[in-house]
Amino acid sequence: TEFSLSEAYPNPFNPSTTVELSLPEAGHVSVIVYNITGQLITKLADSYMNANQYQFTWSANDMPSGMYLIRAEYAGQITTQKLMLLK
């Protein structure tokens, strides 16, 4: 198993989308959503986690339509993907 963040589903989405995170070993993990200008929108995770598969759902009911970025960081590795909210 390796550190990975699945493709968000659905994407484009309205009003929520889900991603899965795979951790090969225990460690500190952060999963954060930003808007396209880099402003922090929400933290889905920011804690120590055991090796496992995790599922995160972001509900964007109060957010405007547009492009967002979800960024996962673990043990110096970073993965980012684009999310499109269409209302």
N, C-alpha and C positions, 0 to 999 in steps of 0.2 A: 504494500500500500504506500502511496505517496501523497504528499500534500496537494490537494486540488479543490477547486471550487467549480461545481457543475454549472452548466448554462442555466440562467434563470428561466423559469417556466411559470406562467407564460411571459413572453417578451416579444412585442409590446404587451403592456398589461393595464388593467383598470379593474379594481383599485389595488389589488395585491399581487405579489409575485413571490416565488419560493426558489431558494438555492440550497444545494447540499454541499457540505464541507467534509472532506476526508482528512483525518489527522493520523499520520503513521506512528507518532509517539506523543506522549503528554507534553504540554508546554503552554505558554501564554499565547492566546489567539485574540486577534481583533478583527471584527467584520463590521465595516463602517460604510454608510451610504453618504455620498456627497452630491451636491448639484454640479452642474457643468462648470461653474465658476470656482469650484473647489471648497465651497462652504459646507461644513459638516451639517448633515440633515438628521441622522440618527445613528446610534451605535446598536447594532444587532447583537454583538458580543464583544467583550473586552475583559477576559478573565483567563485563568488557568483551566485547561480542559484536558481530560484523559484522551488517549488514542481511541478514536471511534469515528463513526459517521454522524454528522449533525445536520439538522434541517432548520433553516431560518426562513421565516415569512415576513416580508415587509408590506405593511398596509399603508398606502399612500393616500388615504381618504382626504386629508387636509392639504395635500400638495398640489401645485399647479401642473398642468401637462408640461412635458418636456423631457430632456435627456438627463439621466442620473448615472452615477458611477458607483458600483459596489466594489469595495477593496478589502481583501482578506490578507492578513499578515500573520506569519507563524515562523519562528526560528530563522529570521532574516530573509524569508522568502515572501514575496508579494505577488498577488494575482489580482487583476482588475478586469471588470467587464462593464459594458454599457447597458443601461436599462432605459426603455422608452415608455413613459407614462402617457397614455392617450385617454383623455376624458371626453 
